[in-house]
Structure formats: C-alpha cells, structure tokens
Amino acid sequence: EGEGSVFTFVVPVATTVESPVDEQAESGEEETKGDEPSWKVLLVEDDPLISDVMLELFKHRQWRTTLARNGQEALDSCEDQTFDVILMDVQMPDLHGLEVTRRLRSREKQGAPATPIIALTAHAGKSDRERCLEAGMDEVLTKPVKMEELISTIREVVEGQGGP
C-alpha cells in the first residue's frame, strides 16, 4: 500500500526532417565537383539541425567553413578573418541577418574587405527578397536550397567580386 504503480509503454513515432539543402545530384554535378574552388565560407545559421546538415555537405565538397550560430558570432568572425562568401540566415533571435549585413557593409565603407553575402531564408516573397538586397546582400536563396543552385550562386557572387 502507498507504493503506486509504474507503467511502461512504447509508442512508435516516425520522424522526418526535410534537409535544408537538397543534394540530389543532377547530371554533370559530379563532374564539376572536382573543379570547384575550396571556398572559405562563413555559415551564419542558428538552427543546429540545419547547420549540421549544411556543414556535412560542405565538408564533402572540401569547403573551409566557419559556423556562426548568431549575428554577434558572425560579426566577431568577420573581425578575425576574411571569407570568400557569407551564407546568412535571415531570421535569427538576436541580431537578424539584415542587421548583421548592414553592419558588415558599414565596416566595408571604413576599409574592411568586401565579402559577398547570400541570404538563406524560408520566406520567398518579393518584398522579403527586396529587403535582403536593400540591406546589402548580393543574392537571396530560399530554403530548402538545392546544392547545385547554391554552388552556382556562390560562383556568381564570388567571381563577380574578382575572387577565385
């Protein structure tokens, strides 16, 4: 008496997670993979699941990637080193991607190296795109991002800056 009961049961639950980057190879992707530069990338992403998936994909492409989990870490990383490109999540809890971009562009006006910034956003509206571009981002990609589209966009913005 007074001990109570303990019940144990198992509920099978299937979980699926949509990858933020779709690496489905289209014809020819494997051929161009070896030709890609080993870009130095700053990934600014607060969602650990998304950042883990993207980092793994980037590692397979031999990109040198630094992860910033919030806006302040992104600003700090850009103080310490330079990057070929910045992949910027727009929605973050502390400093959102638009404000981080504005601050980085302000630093460039004071002599910091210019770095292409690509927005990664779940919002696909025209006004969202315009806000990103007005803040100083070079291009806007909507999540989930196809790897081929990401590579093509990075190549466009980096080569447009006179990079590799």
C-alpha positions as CSV (number, residue, x, y, z in Angstrom):
1,E,0.0,0.0,0.0
2,G,1.2,3.5,-0.8
3,E,3.8,2.4,-3.4
4,G,1.9,3.3,-6.6
5,S,2.2,1.7,-9.9
6,V,4.7,2.0,-12.8
7,F,3.5,1.6,-16.3
8,T,5.8,1.4,-19.3
9,F,4.7,1.6,-22.9
10,V,6.3,2.2,-26.3
11,V,4.8,4.5,-28.9
12,P,6.4,4.1,-32.3
13,V,6.7,7.5,-33.9
14,A,8.2,8.2,-37.3
15,T,10.0,11.4,-37.7
16,T,11.2,13.0,-40.9
17,V,13.3,16.1,-41.3
18,E,13.4,18.0,-44.5
19,S,17.0,18.7,-45.4
20,P,17.7,22.5,-45.8
21,V,20.0,21.7,-48.7
22,D,18.9,19.2,-51.3
23,E,22.0,17.4,-52.6
24,Q,20.2,15.4,-55.3
25,A,22.8,15.2,-58.0
26,E,21.7,16.4,-61.4
27,S,23.5,15.2,-64.4
28,G,27.0,16.7,-64.5
29,E,27.2,17.7,-60.9
30,E,29.9,15.1,-60.0
31,E,32.0,16.2,-62.9
32,T,32.0,19.9,-61.8
33,K,32.6,19.0,-58.1
34,G,36.3,18.4,-58.7
35,D,36.6,21.7,-60.4
36,E,35.1,23.8,-57.6
37,P,37.4,26.1,-55.6
38,S,37.8,25.3,-52.0
39,W,35.9,28.3,-50.9
40,K,36.3,29.8,-47.4
41,V,32.7,30.1,-46.2
42,L,31.1,31.7,-43.2
43,L,27.8,29.9,-42.5
44,V,25.5,32.0,-40.2
45,E,22.7,29.7,-39.0
46,D,21.1,29.5,-35.6
47,D,19.2,26.2,-36.2
48,P,21.6,23.4,-35.2
49,L,19.9,20.8,-37.4
50,I,20.2,23.0,-40.5
51,S,23.8,24.0,-39.7
52,D,24.8,20.3,-39.0
53,V,23.4,19.2,-42.4
54,M,25.0,22.1,-44.3
55,L,28.4,21.7,-42.6
56,E,28.4,18.0,-43.5
57,L,27.6,18.7,-47.1
58,F,30.2,21.5,-47.3
59,K,32.8,19.2,-45.8
60,H,32.2,16.7,-48.6
61,R,32.9,19.5,-51.0
62,Q,36.1,20.4,-49.1
63,W,34.9,23.9,-48.4
64,R,36.6,25.6,-45.5
65,T,33.6,26.5,-43.4
66,T,33.3,28.5,-40.2
67,L,29.9,28.4,-38.3
68,A,28.4,31.4,-36.5
69,R,25.3,30.4,-34.6
70,N,24.1,34.0,-34.2
71,G,24.6,37.5,-35.5
72,Q,27.2,38.6,-33.0
73,E,29.3,35.5,-33.7
74,A,29.1,36.4,-37.4
75,L,30.3,39.9,-36.7
76,D,33.1,38.6,-34.5
77,S,34.2,36.0,-37.1
78,C,34.5,38.8,-39.7
79,E,36.7,40.8,-37.4
80,D,39.1,37.9,-37.1
81,Q,39.3,36.6,-40.6
82,T,38.2,37.0,-44.2
83,F,35.8,34.8,-46.2
84,D,35.1,34.2,-49.9
85,V,31.4,34.3,-49.2
86,I,28.9,34.5,-46.3
87,L,25.8,32.4,-46.2
88,M,23.4,34.4,-43.9
89,D,20.3,33.1,-42.3
90,V,17.8,36.0,-42.3
91,Q,15.7,35.0,-39.2
92,M,17.8,34.8,-36.0
93,P,16.9,35.6,-32.5
94,D,19.5,38.2,-31.5
95,L,20.7,40.2,-34.5
96,H,18.8,39.2,-37.6
97,G,20.6,38.7,-40.9
98,L,19.6,42.0,-42.3
99,E,21.1,43.9,-39.4
100,V,24.3,41.9,-39.5
101,T,24.6,42.6,-43.2
102,R,24.1,46.3,-42.7
103,R,26.8,46.3,-40.1
104,L,29.2,44.4,-42.3
105,R,28.6,46.7,-45.2
106,S,29.2,49.7,-42.9
107,R,32.6,48.2,-41.9
108,E,33.4,47.8,-45.6
109,K,32.9,51.6,-46.1
110,Q,35.5,52.1,-43.4
111,G,38.1,49.8,-45.1
112,A,37.1,46.2,-44.2
113,P,37.3,43.8,-47.2
114,A,34.1,43.4,-49.2
115,T,32.6,39.9,-48.9
116,P,29.6,38.6,-50.9
117,I,26.6,37.8,-48.8
118,I,24.0,35.3,-49.8
119,A,20.7,35.3,-47.8
120,L,19.2,31.9,-46.9
121,T,15.6,32.4,-46.0
122,A,12.4,30.4,-45.7
123,H,10.4,33.4,-46.9
124,A,10.1,33.5,-50.7
125,G,8.1,36.7,-51.2
126,K,9.2,39.6,-53.4
127,S,9.2,42.0,-50.5
128,D,11.5,39.7,-48.5
129,R,13.9,39.5,-51.4
130,E,13.9,43.3,-51.8
131,R,14.6,43.8,-48.0
132,C,17.6,41.5,-48.2
133,L,19.0,43.2,-51.3
134,E,18.4,46.7,-49.8
135,A,20.3,45.6,-46.6
136,G,23.3,44.9,-48.8
137,M,23.0,41.1,-49.6
138,D,24.2,40.1,-53.0
139,E,21.7,37.3,-53.6
140,V,18.8,35.6,-51.9
141,L,18.1,31.8,-51.9
142,T,15.0,30.2,-50.4
143,K,15.3,27.2,-48.1
144,P,15.4,24.3,-48.8
145,V,18.3,25.2,-51.1
146,K,19.4,22.8,-53.9
147,M,23.1,22.2,-53.7
148,E,23.6,22.9,-57.4
149,E,21.8,26.3,-57.1
150,L,23.9,27.1,-54.0
151,I,27.2,26.3,-55.9
152,S,26.1,28.3,-58.9
153,T,25.1,31.3,-56.8
154,I,28.3,31.3,-54.8
155,R,30.3,31.1,-58.0
156,E,28.4,34.0,-59.5
157,V,28.8,36.3,-56.5
158,V,32.5,35.3,-55.8
159,E,33.6,35.7,-59.4
160,G,31.6,38.9,-59.6
161,Q,33.9,40.2,-56.8
162,G,37.0,39.2,-58.6
163,G,37.5,36.2,-56.4
164,P,38.6,32.6,-57.3
